[in-house]
Amino acid sequence: MIALLAALLGAVAGAIIGSFLATLILRWPQGLQVTRGRSRCDGCARTWSPLELVPLLSRAVLGGQCRGCGASIDPLHTRVELTAAVVGGVALALSPDASGLALAAFGWLLIPLCWLDWRHFWLPDRLTLLLALGGLAAGNWLGGGVVDRLVGGVAGWGSLAALSIVYRRLRGRDGLGRGDPKLFGAVGLWLGWLPLAPILALAAALGLAIALRRGLAALDPIPFGPMIGIASWIAAAGLLAARIS
């Protein structure tokens, strides 16, 4: 019963947080203020009412359209809110305590990084730094001792930075973005060095699966940040589940 209640609270909190994250993902690349100004319709610029801002529910009731002009509301809102709700619900269902909160926070910090890289091939340094600081502050609930996590931070960054250099010299072009090593280093500060190799293998498998599904050519770019983020959160959830079983 406690786990169910915790999962429900985590999902609700995640949906609320996801509403802000969706706004950040949509506004930041356009150079718009994220924290200032109320949410409004992109079509008619009408300010949305409080009822129209209820995460997930409001868009389901409105059919994904503005009540004023009928313009479509970007489905990213629903997708990010749902993702954040699932992250929060699963994390606190696994462990309704500080460890579960840490797992939820890890996932919520990864969401905007994954989506921005997926849509814009952009991993903002400020968000990556926030993820890294979160790992330093709360990673002990997921990845063990501070020494392991500091080694993980260096190993995560160094391994992908070295891989990027080798790939560029062998192929004459970039194979990784400049933000990918920083992101992997931040993950290491959360989880330590031990799970980094499995995470990298899973991320590569996810990227390959997407390339095969899309029928992409060898030179078609695929953002690697989302693969790192998804693989890292799955690994973190698995580590936590194994610890409490």
MODELLER restraints for C-alpha pairs under 7 A, 6 or more apart:
rsr = mdl.restraints
at = mdl.atoms
rsr.add(forms.Gaussian(group=physical.xy_distance, feature=features.Distance(at['CA:3:A'], at['CA:92:A']), mean=7.00, stdev=0.5))
rsr.add(forms.Gaussian(group=physical.xy_distance, feature=features.Distance(at['CA:3:A'], at['CA:93:A']), mean=5.02, stdev=0.5))
rsr.add(forms.Gaussian(group=physical.xy_distance, feature=features.Distance(at['CA:3:A'], at['CA:96:A']), mean=6.02, stdev=0.5))
rsr.add(forms.Gaussian(group=physical.xy_distance, feature=features.Distance(at['CA:4:A'], at['CA:93:A']), mean=6.39, stdev=0.5))
rsr.add(forms.Gaussian(group=physical.xy_distance, feature=features.Distance(at['CA:6:A'], at['CA:92:A']), mean=5.53, stdev=0.5))
rsr.add(forms.Gaussian(group=physical.xy_distance, feature=features.Distance(at['CA:6:A'], at['CA:93:A']), mean=6.17, stdev=0.5))
rsr.add(forms.Gaussian(group=physical.xy_distance, feature=features.Distance(at['CA:6:A'], at['CA:96:A']), mean=5.73, stdev=0.5))
rsr.add(forms.Gaussian(group=physical.xy_distance, feature=features.Distance(at['CA:7:A'], at['CA:89:A']), mean=4.16, stdev=0.5))
rsr.add(forms.Gaussian(group=physical.xy_distance, feature=features.Distance(at['CA:7:A'], at['CA:90:A']), mean=6.37, stdev=0.5))
rsr.add(forms.Gaussian(group=physical.xy_distance, feature=features.Distance(at['CA:7:A'], at['CA:92:A']), mean=5.05, stdev=0.5))
rsr.add(forms.Gaussian(group=physical.xy_distance, feature=features.Distance(at['CA:7:A'], at['CA:93:A']), mean=4.62, stdev=0.5))
rsr.add(forms.Gaussian(group=physical.xy_distance, feature=features.Distance(at['CA:8:A'], at['CA:89:A']), mean=6.03, stdev=0.5))
rsr.add(forms.Gaussian(group=physical.xy_distance, feature=features.Distance(at['CA:10:A'], at['CA:85:A']), mean=6.90, stdev=0.5))
rsr.add(forms.Gaussian(group=physical.xy_distance, feature=features.Distance(at['CA:10:A'], at['CA:88:A']), mean=4.26, stdev=0.5))
rsr.add(forms.Gaussian(group=physical.xy_distance, feature=features.Distance(at['CA:10:A'], at['CA:89:A']), mean=4.53, stdev=0.5))
rsr.add(forms.Gaussian(group=physical.xy_distance, feature=features.Distance(at['CA:10:A'], at['CA:92:A']), mean=5.98, stdev=0.5))
rsr.add(forms.Gaussian(group=physical.xy_distance, feature=features.Distance(at['CA:11:A'], at['CA:85:A']), mean=4.05, stdev=0.5))
rsr.add(forms.Gaussian(group=physical.xy_distance, feature=features.Distance(at['CA:11:A'], at['CA:86:A']), mean=6.01, stdev=0.5))
rsr.add(forms.Gaussian(group=physical.xy_distance, feature=features.Distance(at['CA:11:A'], at['CA:88:A']), mean=4.91, stdev=0.5))
rsr.add(forms.Gaussian(group=physical.xy_distance, feature=features.Distance(at['CA:11:A'], at['CA:89:A']), mean=4.26, stdev=0.5))
rsr.add(forms.Gaussian(group=physical.xy_distance, feature=features.Distance(at['CA:12:A'], at['CA:85:A']), mean=6.26, stdev=0.5))
rsr.add(forms.Gaussian(group=physical.xy_distance, feature=features.Distance(at['CA:13:A'], at['CA:85:A']), mean=7.00, stdev=0.5))
rsr.add(forms.Gaussian(group=physical.xy_distance, feature=features.Distance(at['CA:13:A'], at['CA:88:A']), mean=6.97, stdev=0.5))
rsr.add(forms.Gaussian(group=physical.xy_distance, feature=features.Distance(at['CA:14:A'], at['CA:81:A']), mean=6.97, stdev=0.5))
rsr.add(forms.Gaussian(group=physical.xy_distance, feature=features.Distance(at['CA:14:A'], at['CA:84:A']), mean=4.58, stdev=0.5))
rsr.add(forms.Gaussian(group=physical.xy_distance, feature=features.Distance(at['CA:14:A'], at['CA:85:A']), mean=4.05, stdev=0.5))
rsr.add(forms.Gaussian(group=physical.xy_distance, feature=features.Distance(at['CA:14:A'], at['CA:87:A']), mean=6.95, stdev=0.5))
rsr.add(forms.Gaussian(group=physical.xy_distance, feature=features.Distance(at['CA:14:A'], at['CA:88:A']), mean=5.12, stdev=0.5))
rsr.add(forms.Gaussian(group=physical.xy_distance, feature=features.Distance(at['CA:15:A'], at['CA:55:A']), mean=5.83, stdev=0.5))
rsr.add(forms.Gaussian(group=physical.xy_distance, feature=features.Distance(at['CA:15:A'], at['CA:81:A']), mean=4.62, stdev=0.5))
rsr.add(forms.Gaussian(group=physical.xy_distance, feature=features.Distance(at['CA:15:A'], at['CA:82:A']), mean=6.27, stdev=0.5))
rsr.add(forms.Gaussian(group=physical.xy_distance, feature=features.Distance(at['CA:15:A'], at['CA:84:A']), mean=5.70, stdev=0.5))
rsr.add(forms.Gaussian(group=physical.xy_distance, feature=features.Distance(at['CA:15:A'], at['CA:85:A']), mean=4.61, stdev=0.5))
rsr.add(forms.Gaussian(group=physical.xy_distance, feature=features.Distance(at['CA:16:A'], at['CA:55:A']), mean=6.12, stdev=0.5))
rsr.add(forms.Gaussian(group=physical.xy_distance, feature=features.Distance(at['CA:18:A'], at['CA:80:A']), mean=5.50, stdev=0.5))
rsr.add(forms.Gaussian(group=physical.xy_distance, feature=features.Distance(at['CA:18:A'], at['CA:81:A']), mean=4.08, stdev=0.5))
rsr.add(forms.Gaussian(group=physical.xy_distance, feature=features.Distance(at['CA:18:A'], at['CA:84:A']), mean=5.18, stdev=0.5))
rsr.add(forms.Gaussian(group=physical.xy_distance, feature=features.Distance(at['CA:19:A'], at['CA:55:A']), mean=6.18, stdev=0.5))
rsr.add(forms.Gaussian(group=physical.xy_distance, feature=features.Distance(at['CA:19:A'], at['CA:77:A']), mean=6.47, stdev=0.5))
rsr.add(forms.Gaussian(group=physical.xy_distance, feature=features.Distance(at['CA:19:A'], at['CA:81:A']), mean=5.52, stdev=0.5))
rsr.add(forms.Gaussian(group=physical.xy_distance, feature=features.Distance(at['CA:21:A'], at['CA:112:A']), mean=6.25, stdev=0.5))
rsr.add(forms.Gaussian(group=physical.xy_distance, feature=features.Distance(at['CA:22:A'], at['CA:76:A']), mean=6.60, stdev=0.5))
rsr.add(forms.Gaussian(group=physical.xy_distance, feature=features.Distance(at['CA:22:A'], at['CA:77:A']), mean=5.24, stdev=0.5))
rsr.add(forms.Gaussian(group=physical.xy_distance, feature=features.Distance(at['CA:22:A'], at['CA:80:A']), mean=5.80, stdev=0.5))
rsr.add(forms.Gaussian(group=physical.xy_distance, feature=features.Distance(at['CA:23:A'], at['CA:34:A']), mean=6.63, stdev=0.5))
rsr.add(forms.Gaussian(group=physical.xy_distance, feature=features.Distance(at['CA:24:A'], at['CA:34:A']), mean=5.47, stdev=0.5))
rsr.add(forms.Gaussian(group=physical.xy_distance, feature=features.Distance(at['CA:25:A'], at['CA:112:A']), mean=6.14, stdev=0.5))
rsr.add(forms.Gaussian(group=physical.xy_distance, feature=features.Distance(at['CA:25:A'], at['CA:116:A']), mean=6.17, stdev=0.5))
rsr.add(forms.Gaussian(group=physical.xy_distance, feature=features.Distance(at['CA:27:A'], at['CA:33:A']), mean=6.73, stdev=0.5))
rsr.add(forms.Gaussian(group=physical.xy_distance, feature=features.Distance(at['CA:27:A'], at['CA:34:A']), mean=6.10, stdev=0.5))
rsr.add(forms.Gaussian(group=physical.xy_distance, feature=features.Distance(at['CA:28:A'], at['CA:34:A']), mean=6.53, stdev=0.5))
rsr.add(forms.Gaussian(group=physical.xy_distance, feature=features.Distance(at['CA:38:A'], at['CA:47:A']), mean=6.60, stdev=0.5))
rsr.add(forms.Gaussian(group=physical.xy_distance, feature=features.Distance(at['CA:39:A'], at['CA:47:A']), mean=6.05, stdev=0.5))
rsr.add(forms.Gaussian(group=physical.xy_distance, feature=features.Distance(at['CA:39:A'], at['CA:48:A']), mean=6.05, stdev=0.5))
rsr.add(forms.Gaussian(group=physical.xy_distance, feature=features.Distance(at['CA:40:A'], at['CA:46:A']), mean=5.34, stdev=0.5))
rsr.add(forms.Gaussian(group=physical.xy_distance, feature=features.Distance(at['CA:40:A'], at['CA:47:A']), mean=4.19, stdev=0.5))
rsr.add(forms.Gaussian(group=physical.xy_distance, feature=features.Distance(at['CA:40:A'], at['CA:48:A']), mean=5.20, stdev=0.5))
rsr.add(forms.Gaussian(group=physical.xy_distance, feature=features.Distance(at['CA:41:A'], at['CA:47:A']), mean=6.57, stdev=0.5))
rsr.add(forms.Gaussian(group=physical.xy_distance, feature=features.Distance(at['CA:41:A'], at['CA:48:A']), mean=6.97, stdev=0.5))
rsr.add(forms.Gaussian(group=physical.xy_distance, feature=features.Distance(at['CA:41:A'], at['CA:66:A']), mean=6.59, stdev=0.5))
rsr.add(forms.Gaussian(group=physical.xy_distance, feature=features.Distance(at['CA:43:A'], at['CA:71:A']), mean=5.81, stdev=0.5))
rsr.add(forms.Gaussian(group=physical.xy_distance, feature=features.Distance(at['CA:44:A'], at['CA:69:A']), mean=6.34, stdev=0.5))
rsr.add(forms.Gaussian(group=physical.xy_distance, feature=features.Distance(at['CA:51:A'], at['CA:58:A']), mean=6.63, stdev=0.5))
rsr.add(forms.Gaussian(group=physical.xy_distance, feature=features.Distance(at['CA:52:A'], at['CA:58:A']), mean=5.12, stdev=0.5))
rsr.add(forms.Gaussian(group=physical.xy_distance, feature=features.Distance(at['CA:55:A'], at['CA:81:A']), mean=6.62, stdev=0.5))
rsr.add(forms.Gaussian(group=physical.xy_distance, feature=features.Distance(at['CA:56:A'], at['CA:78:A']), mean=5.77, stdev=0.5))
rsr.add(forms.Gaussian(group=physical.xy_distance, feature=features.Distance(at['CA:56:A'], at['CA:81:A']), mean=6.68, stdev=0.5))
rsr.add(forms.Gaussian(group=physical.xy_distance, feature=features.Distance(at['CA:64:A'], at['CA:72:A']), mean=5.88, stdev=0.5))
rsr.add(forms.Gaussian(group=physical.xy_distance, feature=features.Distance(at['CA:64:A'], at['CA:73:A']), mean=5.31, stdev=0.5))
rsr.add(forms.Gaussian(group=physical.xy_distance, feature=features.Distance(at['CA:65:A'], at['CA:71:A']), mean=5.38, stdev=0.5))
rsr.add(forms.Gaussian(group=physical.xy_distance, feature=features.Distance(at['CA:65:A'], at['CA:72:A']), mean=4.44, stdev=0.5))
rsr.add(forms.Gaussian(group=physical.xy_distance, feature=features.Distance(at['CA:65:A'], at['CA:73:A']), mean=5.28, stdev=0.5))
rsr.add(forms.Gaussian(group=physical.xy_distance, feature=features.Distance(at['CA:66:A'], at['CA:72:A']), mean=6.40, stdev=0.5))
rsr.add(forms.Gaussian(group=physical.xy_distance, feature=features.Distance(at['CA:66:A'], at['CA:73:A']), mean=6.49, stdev=0.5))
rsr.add(forms.Gaussian(group=physical.xy_distance, feature=features.Distance(at['CA:84:A'], at['CA:108:A']), mean=6.21, stdev=0.5))
rsr.add(forms.Gaussian(group=physical.xy_distance, feature=features.Distance(at['CA:87:A'], at['CA:104:A']), mean=5.84, stdev=0.5))
rsr.add(forms.Gaussian(group=physical.xy_distance, feature=features.Distance(at['CA:87:A'], at['CA:107:A']), mean=6.20, stdev=0.5))
rsr.add(forms.Gaussian(group=physical.xy_distance, feature=features.Distance(at['CA:88:A'], at['CA:104:A']), mean=4.98, stdev=0.5))
rsr.add(forms.Gaussian(group=physical.xy_distance, feature=features.Distance(at['CA:91:A'], at['CA:100:A']), mean=4.90, stdev=0.5))
rsr.add(forms.Gaussian(group=physical.xy_distance, feature=features.Distance(at['CA:91:A'], at['CA:101:A']), mean=6.90, stdev=0.5))
rsr.add(forms.Gaussian(group=physical.xy_distance, feature=features.Distance(at['CA:91:A'], at['CA:103:A']), mean=5.72, stdev=0.5))
rsr.add(forms.Gaussian(group=physical.xy_distance, feature=features.Distance(at['CA:91:A'], at['CA:104:A']), mean=5.35, stdev=0.5))
rsr.add(forms.Gaussian(group=physical.xy_distance, feature=features.Distance(at['CA:92:A'], at['CA:100:A']), mean=4.72, stdev=0.5))
rsr.add(forms.Gaussian(group=physical.xy_distance, feature=features.Distance(at['CA:92:A'], at['CA:101:A']), mean=6.54, stdev=0.5))
rsr.add(forms.Gaussian(group=physical.xy_distance, feature=features.Distance(at['CA:94:A'], at['CA:100:A']), mean=6.63, stdev=0.5))
rsr.add(forms.Gaussian(group=physical.xy_distance, feature=features.Distance(at['CA:94:A'], at['CA:241:A']), mean=6.45, stdev=0.5))
rsr.add(forms.Gaussian(group=physical.xy_distance, feature=features.Distance(at['CA:98:A'], at['CA:141:A']), mean=6.98, stdev=0.5))
rsr.add(forms.Gaussian(group=physical.xy_distance, feature=features.Distance(at['CA:99:A'], at['CA:141:A']), mean=4.95, stdev=0.5))
rsr.add(forms.Gaussian(group=physical.xy_distance, feature=features.Distance(at['CA:99:A'], at['CA:142:A']), mean=6.41, stdev=0.5))
rsr.add(forms.Gaussian(group=physical.xy_distance, feature=features.Distance(at['CA:102:A'], at['CA:138:A']), mean=6.27, stdev=0.5))
rsr.add(forms.Gaussian(group=physical.xy_distance, feature=features.Distance(at['CA:102:A'], at['CA:141:A']), mean=6.41, stdev=0.5))
rsr.add(forms.Gaussian(group=physical.xy_distance, feature=features.Distance(at['CA:103:A'], at['CA:236:A']), mean=6.99, stdev=0.5))
rsr.add(forms.Gaussian(group=physical.xy_distance, feature=features.Distance(at['CA:103:A'], at['CA:237:A']), mean=6.97, stdev=0.5))
rsr.add(forms.Gaussian(group=physical.xy_distance, feature=features.Distance(at['CA:107:A'], at['CA:233:A']), mean=6.16, stdev=0.5))
rsr.add(forms.Gaussian(group=physical.xy_distance, feature=features.Distance(at['CA:109:A'], at['CA:131:A']), mean=6.02, stdev=0.5))
rsr.add(forms.Gaussian(group=physical.xy_distance, feature=features.Distance(at['CA:110:A'], at['CA:229:A']), mean=5.91, stdev=0.5))
rsr.add(forms.Gaussian(group=physical.xy_distance, feature=features.Distance(at['CA:113:A'], at['CA:123:A']), mean=5.74, stdev=0.5))
rsr.add(forms.Gaussian(group=physical.xy_distance, feature=features.Distance(at['CA:113:A'], at['CA:127:A']), mean=6.91, stdev=0.5))
rsr.add(forms.Gaussian(group=physical.xy_distance, feature=features.Distance(at['CA:114:A'], at['CA:225:A']), mean=5.74, stdev=0.5))
rsr.add(forms.Gaussian(group=physical.xy_distance, feature=features.Distance(at['CA:114:A'], at['CA:226:A']), mean=4.19, stdev=0.5))
rsr.add(forms.Gaussian(group=physical.xy_distance, feature=features.Distance(at['CA:114:A'], at['CA:229:A']), mean=6.22, stdev=0.5))
rsr.add(forms.Gaussian(group=physical.xy_distance, feature=features.Distance(at['CA:115:A'], at['CA:226:A']), mean=6.96, stdev=0.5))
rsr.add(forms.Gaussian(group=physical.xy_distance, feature=features.Distance(at['CA:116:A'], at['CA:122:A']), mean=5.68, stdev=0.5))
rsr.add(forms.Gaussian(group=physical.xy_distance, feature=features.Distance(at['CA:116:A'], at['CA:123:A']), mean=6.57, stdev=0.5))
rsr.add(forms.Gaussian(group=physical.xy_distance, feature=features.Distance(at['CA:117:A'], at['CA:123:A']), mean=5.58, stdev=0.5))
rsr.add(forms.Gaussian(group=physical.xy_distance, feature=features.Distance(at['CA:117:A'], at['CA:223:A']), mean=6.08, stdev=0.5))
rsr.add(forms.Gaussian(group=physical.xy_distance, feature=features.Distance(at['CA:117:A'], at['CA:225:A']), mean=6.08, stdev=0.5))
rsr.add(forms.Gaussian(group=physical.xy_distance, feature=features.Distance(at['CA:117:A'], at['CA:226:A']), mean=6.74, stdev=0.5))
rsr.add(forms.Gaussian(group=physical.xy_distance, feature=features.Distance(at['CA:118:A'], at['CA:223:A']), mean=5.79, stdev=0.5))
rsr.add(forms.Gaussian(group=physical.xy_distance, feature=features.Distance(at['CA:118:A'], at['CA:226:A']), mean=6.45, stdev=0.5))
rsr.add(forms.Gaussian(group=physical.xy_distance, feature=features.Distance(at['CA:121:A'], at['CA:223:A']), mean=5.95, stdev=0.5))
rsr.add(forms.Gaussian(group=physical.xy_distance, feature=features.Distance(at['CA:123:A'], at['CA:179:A']), mean=5.46, stdev=0.5))
rsr.add(forms.Gaussian(group=physical.xy_distance, feature=features.Distance(at['CA:128:A'], at['CA:182:A']), mean=6.92, stdev=0.5))
rsr.add(forms.Gaussian(group=physical.xy_distance, feature=features.Distance(at['CA:128:A'], at['CA:183:A']), mean=5.92, stdev=0.5))
rsr.add(forms.Gaussian(group=physical.xy_distance, feature=features.Distance(at['CA:128:A'], at['CA:186:A']), mean=6.83, stdev=0.5))
rsr.add(forms.Gaussian(group=physical.xy_distance, feature=features.Distance(at['CA:131:A'], at['CA:186:A']), mean=6.08, stdev=0.5))
rsr.add(forms.Gaussian(group=physical.xy_distance, feature=features.Distance(at['CA:132:A'], at['CA:186:A']), mean=4.32, stdev=0.5))
rsr.add(forms.Gaussian(group=physical.xy_distance, feature=features.Distance(at['CA:132:A'], at['CA:189:A']), mean=6.22, stdev=0.5))
rsr.add(forms.Gaussian(group=physical.xy_distance, feature=features.Distance(at['CA:135:A'], at['CA:186:A']), mean=6.90, stdev=0.5))
rsr.add(forms.Gaussian(group=physical.xy_distance, feature=features.Distance(at['CA:135:A'], at['CA:189:A']), mean=4.95, stdev=0.5))
rsr.add(forms.Gaussian(group=physical.xy_distance, feature=features.Distance(at['CA:135:A'], at['CA:190:A']), mean=4.13, stdev=0.5))
rsr.add(forms.Gaussian(group=physical.xy_distance, feature=features.Distance(at['CA:136:A'], at['CA:189:A']), mean=6.05, stdev=0.5))
rsr.add(forms.Gaussian(group=physical.xy_distance, feature=features.Distance(at['CA:136:A'], at['CA:190:A']), mean=6.86, stdev=0.5))
rsr.add(forms.Gaussian(group=physical.xy_distance, feature=features.Distance(at['CA:139:A'], at['CA:189:A']), mean=6.69, stdev=0.5))
rsr.add(forms.Gaussian(group=physical.xy_distance, feature=features.Distance(at['CA:139:A'], at['CA:190:A']), mean=4.28, stdev=0.5))
rsr.add(forms.Gaussian(group=physical.xy_distance, feature=features.Distance(at['CA:139:A'], at['CA:191:A']), mean=6.49, stdev=0.5))
rsr.add(forms.Gaussian(group=physical.xy_distance, feature=features.Distance(at['CA:140:A'], at['CA:146:A']), mean=6.88, stdev=0.5))
rsr.add(forms.Gaussian(group=physical.xy_distance, feature=features.Distance(at['CA:142:A'], at['CA:190:A']), mean=6.75, stdev=0.5))
rsr.add(forms.Gaussian(group=physical.xy_distance, feature=features.Distance(at['CA:142:A'], at['CA:191:A']), mean=6.07, stdev=0.5))
rsr.add(forms.Gaussian(group=physical.xy_distance, feature=features.Distance(at['CA:142:A'], at['CA:236:A']), mean=6.86, stdev=0.5))
rsr.add(forms.Gaussian(group=physical.xy_distance, feature=features.Distance(at['CA:142:A'], at['CA:240:A']), mean=6.58, stdev=0.5))
rsr.add(forms.Gaussian(group=physical.xy_distance, feature=features.Distance(at['CA:143:A'], at['CA:149:A']), mean=6.68, stdev=0.5))
rsr.add(forms.Gaussian(group=physical.xy_distance, feature=features.Distance(at['CA:143:A'], at['CA:190:A']), mean=5.71, stdev=0.5))
rsr.add(forms.Gaussian(group=physical.xy_distance, feature=features.Distance(at['CA:143:A'], at['CA:191:A']), mean=3.83, stdev=0.5))
rsr.add(forms.Gaussian(group=physical.xy_distance, feature=features.Distance(at['CA:143:A'], at['CA:192:A']), mean=5.27, stdev=0.5))
rsr.add(forms.Gaussian(group=physical.xy_distance, feature=features.Distance(at['CA:144:A'], at['CA:192:A']), mean=6.99, stdev=0.5))
rsr.add(forms.Gaussian(group=physical.xy_distance, feature=features.Distance(at['CA:148:A'], at['CA:192:A']), mean=4.93, stdev=0.5))
rsr.add(forms.Gaussian(group=physical.xy_distance, feature=features.Distance(at['CA:148:A'], at['CA:193:A']), mean=6.17, stdev=0.5))
rsr.add(forms.Gaussian(group=physical.xy_distance, feature=features.Distance(at['CA:149:A'], at['CA:188:A']), mean=5.89, stdev=0.5))
rsr.add(forms.Gaussian(group=physical.xy_distance, feature=features.Distance(at['CA:149:A'], at['CA:189:A']), mean=4.54, stdev=0.5))
rsr.add(forms.Gaussian(group=physical.xy_distance, feature=features.Distance(at['CA:149:A'], at['CA:190:A']), mean=6.30, stdev=0.5))
rsr.add(forms.Gaussian(group=physical.xy_distance, feature=features.Distance(at['CA:149:A'], at['CA:191:A']), mean=6.22, stdev=0.5))
rsr.add(forms.Gaussian(group=physical.xy_distance, feature=features.Distance(at['CA:149:A'], at['CA:192:A']), mean=3.84, stdev=0.5))
rsr.add(forms.Gaussian(group=physical.xy_distance, feature=features.Distance(at['CA:149:A'], at['CA:193:A']), mean=6.45, stdev=0.5))
rsr.add(forms.Gaussian(group=physical.xy_distance, feature=features.Distance(at['CA:150:A'], at['CA:189:A']), mean=5.78, stdev=0.5))
rsr.add(forms.Gaussian(group=physical.xy_distance, feature=features.Distance(at['CA:151:A'], at['CA:192:A']), mean=6.76, stdev=0.5))
rsr.add(forms.Gaussian(group=physical.xy_distance, feature=features.Distance(at['CA:151:A'], at['CA:193:A']), mean=6.10, stdev=0.5))
rsr.add(forms.Gaussian(group=physical.xy_distance, feature=features.Distance(at['CA:152:A'], at['CA:185:A']), mean=6.86, stdev=0.5))
rsr.add(forms.Gaussian(group=physical.xy_distance, feature=features.Distance(at['CA:152:A'], at['CA:188:A']), mean=4.04, stdev=0.5))
rsr.add(forms.Gaussian(group=physical.xy_distance, feature=features.Distance(at['CA:152:A'], at['CA:189:A']), mean=5.72, stdev=0.5))
rsr.add(forms.Gaussian(group=physical.xy_distance, feature=features.Distance(at['CA:152:A'], at['CA:192:A']), mean=4.32, stdev=0.5))
rsr.add(forms.Gaussian(group=physical.xy_distance, feature=features.Distance(at['CA:152:A'], at['CA:193:A']), mean=3.74, stdev=0.5))
rsr.add(forms.Gaussian(group=physical.xy_distance, feature=features.Distance(at['CA:153:A'], at['CA:185:A']), mean=4.23, stdev=0.5))
rsr.add(forms.Gaussian(group=physical.xy_distance, feature=features.Distance(at['CA:153:A'], at['CA:186:A']), mean=5.87, stdev=0.5))
rsr.add(forms.Gaussian(group=physical.xy_distance, feature=features.Distance(at['CA:153:A'], at['CA:187:A']), mean=6.96, stdev=0.5))
rsr.add(forms.Gaussian(group=physical.xy_distance, feature=features.Distance(at['CA:153:A'], at['CA:188:A']), mean=4.25, stdev=0.5))
rsr.add(forms.Gaussian(group=physical.xy_distance, feature=features.Distance(at['CA:153:A'], at['CA:189:A']), mean=4.65, stdev=0.5))
rsr.add(forms.Gaussian(group=physical.xy_distance, feature=features.Distance(at['CA:154:A'], at['CA:185:A']), mean=6.11, stdev=0.5))
rsr.add(forms.Gaussian(group=physical.xy_distance, feature=features.Distance(at['CA:155:A'], at['CA:185:A']), mean=6.84, stdev=0.5))
rsr.add(forms.Gaussian(group=physical.xy_distance, feature=features.Distance(at['CA:155:A'], at['CA:193:A']), mean=6.60, stdev=0.5))
rsr.add(forms.Gaussian(group=physical.xy_distance, feature=features.Distance(at['CA:156:A'], at['CA:181:A']), mean=6.69, stdev=0.5))
rsr.add(forms.Gaussian(group=physical.xy_distance, feature=features.Distance(at['CA:156:A'], at['CA:184:A']), mean=4.90, stdev=0.5))
rsr.add(forms.Gaussian(group=physical.xy_distance, feature=features.Distance(at['CA:156:A'], at['CA:185:A']), mean=4.11, stdev=0.5))
rsr.add(forms.Gaussian(group=physical.xy_distance, feature=features.Distance(at['CA:156:A'], at['CA:188:A']), mean=5.54, stdev=0.5))
rsr.add(forms.Gaussian(group=physical.xy_distance, feature=features.Distance(at['CA:156:A'], at['CA:196:A']), mean=6.83, stdev=0.5))
rsr.add(forms.Gaussian(group=physical.xy_distance, feature=features.Distance(at['CA:157:A'], at['CA:181:A']), mean=4.44, stdev=0.5))
rsr.add(forms.Gaussian(group=physical.xy_distance, feature=features.Distance(at['CA:157:A'], at['CA:182:A']), mean=5.48, stdev=0.5))
rsr.add(forms.Gaussian(group=physical.xy_distance, feature=features.Distance(at['CA:157:A'], at['CA:184:A']), mean=5.68, stdev=0.5))
rsr.add(forms.Gaussian(group=physical.xy_distance, feature=features.Distance(at['CA:157:A'], at['CA:185:A']), mean=4.11, stdev=0.5))
rsr.add(forms.Gaussian(group=physical.xy_distance, feature=features.Distance(at['CA:160:A'], at['CA:181:A']), mean=4.91, stdev=0.5))
rsr.add(forms.Gaussian(group=physical.xy_distance, feature=features.Distance(at['CA:161:A'], at['CA:181:A']), mean=5.48, stdev=0.5))
rsr.add(forms.Gaussian(group=physical.xy_distance, feature=features.Distance(at['CA:164:A'], at['CA:174:A']), mean=6.92, stdev=0.5))
rsr.add(forms.Gaussian(group=physical.xy_distance, feature=features.Distance(at['CA:164:A'], at['CA:175:A']), mean=6.17, stdev=0.5))
rsr.add(forms.Gaussian(group=physical.xy_distance, feature=features.Distance(at['CA:164:A'], at['CA:176:A']), mean=5.74, stdev=0.5))
rsr.add(forms.Gaussian(group=physical.xy_distance, feature=features.Distance(at['CA:167:A'], at['CA:174:A']), mean=6.93, stdev=0.5))
rsr.add(forms.Gaussian(group=physical.xy_distance, feature=features.Distance(at['CA:167:A'], at['CA:175:A']), mean=6.21, stdev=0.5))
rsr.add(forms.Gaussian(group=physical.xy_distance, feature=features.Distance(at['CA:168:A'], at['CA:174:A']), mean=5.19, stdev=0.5))
rsr.add(forms.Gaussian(group=physical.xy_distance, feature=features.Distance(at['CA:168:A'], at['CA:175:A']), mean=6.72, stdev=0.5))
rsr.add(forms.Gaussian(group=physical.xy_distance, feature=features.Distance(at['CA:180:A'], at['CA:224:A']), mean=6.94, stdev=0.5))
rsr.add(forms.Gaussian(group=physical.xy_distance, feature=features.Distance(at['CA:180:A'], at['CA:225:A']), mean=5.89, stdev=0.5))
rsr.add(forms.Gaussian(group=physical.xy_distance, feature=features.Distance(at['CA:187:A'], at['CA:232:A']), mean=6.99, stdev=0.5))
rsr.add(forms.Gaussian(group=physical.xy_distance, feature=features.Distance(at['CA:188:A'], at['CA:196:A']), mean=6.95, stdev=0.5))
rsr.add(forms.Gaussian(group=physical.xy_distance, feature=features.Distance(at['CA:191:A'], at['CA:236:A']), mean=6.96, stdev=0.5))
rsr.add(forms.Gaussian(group=physical.xy_distance, feature=features.Distance(at['CA:199:A'], at['CA:231:A']), mean=5.42, stdev=0.5))
rsr.add(forms.Gaussian(group=physical.xy_distance, feature=features.Distance(at['CA:199:A'], at['CA:232:A']), mean=5.78, stdev=0.5))
rsr.add(forms.Gaussian(group=physical.xy_distance, feature=features.Distance(at['CA:199:A'], at['CA:235:A']), mean=6.66, stdev=0.5))
rsr.add(forms.Gaussian(group=physical.xy_distance, feature=features.Distance(at['CA:200:A'], at['CA:228:A']), mean=6.90, stdev=0.5))
rsr.add(forms.Gaussian(group=physical.xy_distance, feature=features.Distance(at['CA:202:A'], at['CA:231:A']), mean=5.85, stdev=0.5))
rsr.add(forms.Gaussian(group=physical.xy_distance, feature=features.Distance(at['CA:203:A'], at['CA:227:A']), mean=4.60, stdev=0.5))
rsr.add(forms.Gaussian(group=physical.xy_distance, feature=features.Distance(at['CA:203:A'], at['CA:228:A']), mean=5.21, stdev=0.5))
rsr.add(forms.Gaussian(group=physical.xy_distance, feature=features.Distance(at['CA:203:A'], at['CA:231:A']), mean=5.44, stdev=0.5))
rsr.add(forms.Gaussian(group=physical.xy_distance, feature=features.Distance(at['CA:206:A'], at['CA:227:A']), mean=6.12, stdev=0.5))
rsr.add(forms.Gaussian(group=physical.xy_distance, feature=features.Distance(at['CA:207:A'], at['CA:227:A']), mean=6.32, stdev=0.5))
